[in-house]
Each structure stands twice: as structure tokens, then as C-alpha cells.
Amino acid sequence: MNYQLDKNKLKGSNHLVIDQLKLGKPSDSDLATSLPITLAIALLQDRNGVIDLGMEVSGDLDSPSFSVGSIIMTAITNVITKAVTAPFTFLAGLIGSDETLDKISFAAGKFSLSEDEQKSLDKLASALLDRPMLKLSVEGEVDAINDSQAIAERIMKRKLAKLANIEFSTLPDDLSPSQFPIQGPLADALVKLYEQEVKADPARIKDTVIAEAKDAQLSDDEITTRWHIALYNLSVKAQNVNDGMLGNLAQERAKAVKAYLVDVKEIAPERIFLLESRVSLTQNLAQVSLTIDAQ
């Protein structure tokens, strides 16, 4: 302890070390804390079973209610409250990071982890290894609009590859409406796919493109490009993406996070709980949400 007194104003710092703290039976006393103390201990206690706290305290000796014991208990309560109300912020502080570690983002339609998200999980794993009493719950989510669009496009590309008699994995990485070939197997397959999926005459779309561009003096290749852009987008729009597909994507995202923490970072599998993301699917963001509890 280090205390200073200035005109009856007490200001001090405490270094508190608690070794191998064990909880007794629950108490019905009115003085018992309502804080989730088990979670607090799991957050504060390191791998060696030690809680090491530094606390700043202050008080007014002229106050009738002044008590050194009460201001120390208030400081301890503040530390516990801060830890349990923002556990991921607390964990980030352990490793000197200011990142938010409770959300892992994904690209639209994807469930593979980006390099940046792997780095975030590396930091989280480092904190979890130093707090062995913590367990993590993992729940996948989706962005209903953008994920549905990405899934529909992937379904369309698989059908396109089949019609073109080529392997899906060999499709160009940059295959998009504006980069679509104007001739060849893929171009022919796109026309067939539009006929099958939209059940309409693709020539009518081309006629519309020509009519809209009559004053633009476009070349044949430019007209074909615009035609293919229209066929591509309309074929994507014709794909049916249901909640089951979105739910599967959310679950795969959660599995990817757990697999990385367990297989790559060697967190014990019993500490990572995979929630069933498909039961109550959150459809606002393409991410995985993490929550913390005590084992």
C-alpha cells in the first residue's frame, strides 16, 4: 500500500495479490454481492491461480461515512464490475490490445477466415491461455442481403460450369458480369442458363440492349458485353436462396472459428462451445459473435 494525506484528503494505491482463491457456499446475506463473482474470478485469475490487482483509492477523512475498508472494497467492486461487464475489453487489455475481440467478420458468402481475423483470434487465444477458467461460446451470423447475393451467384456459377462442361474450380477468379467472355463455352452456357432459369428468350434482352444503345454507336463486342451483363445478373436473381442455406453458412462460420482456436491455437476443445446458429438466425452482419463465461 502507498497512501498520501493532503488536507484530510486521502489518496492511495493498493497492490492486492490473491493466491488460489476458492469460493465457499452461496450466502443469503443482504451483504452478499450480486455480481457474477465466478466469472470475475475466471477473468482475474491467471494460469497459476493468482489474482494480481492494482487499485487507486481516495476518500475524505472529514466525511462521517469514511472507512478505509469501505473504499478498498469499493475499488475491488469497481475492478470486478469493469471485468464482468466488458470481458473482451478486459482480455484485450491483458495482451496490450485495444481491439474488440468479440466479433469475427467474414466476406459475403464466405466462411473462411481472413488473415486479419486470424490475427484477432491469435490475440484472443493468447488471453484465453492465460485465463484457463474461461470458456467461449461461438455463434455464427449472416448478412441476409449480401450473403444471399453471394450464395446465389455461387449457385449460378456452378450451374454455368456444368453447362459449359468445365470444372467449377477452374472458373476464372475474376469472373463477373463486366469481365464475362464474349464468346466461347462460358458465353454459350450463359445464354442456355438464362433460358433455363428465367424461362425467357435471351434474344429479347439483346434487342433491348441494342435499342437502348442506338445513339451510342457501340461495337458488336460492346453490345455483347452489355447483353452478357444483363443475362448474368438476371440469372443470379433467378436463384433461390432460403433460410436453410443462410443458416448453414452461419454454422460453418462458427465452426471455422472453433477449428482455428482448437486446431491451430491449441485451446482445449471443451472450452469452446459451438452454439446452434440455425435455430435463431441473426441476419444483420456477416460475422461470428463470441461470449464468455466461467467453466
Protein Blocks (a to p, Z undefined) as FASTA:
>chain_A
ZZddeehiacdddddddehiacddddfbfkbcfbdfklmmmmmpcfkopacddddddddf
klmkbcfklmmmmmmmmmmmmmmmmmmlmmmmmnopabdfkbccddehiabdcfklmmmm
mmmmmmmmmmmmbccdddddddfklmmmmmmmmmmmmmmmmmnopafklpcfklcfklgc
fbdjklmmmmmmmmmmnopafklmmmmmmmmmmmnopafklmmmmmmmmmmmmmmmmpcc
dfklmmmmmmmmmmmmmmmmmmmnopafklpccddfklmccfkbgcdddddddZZ
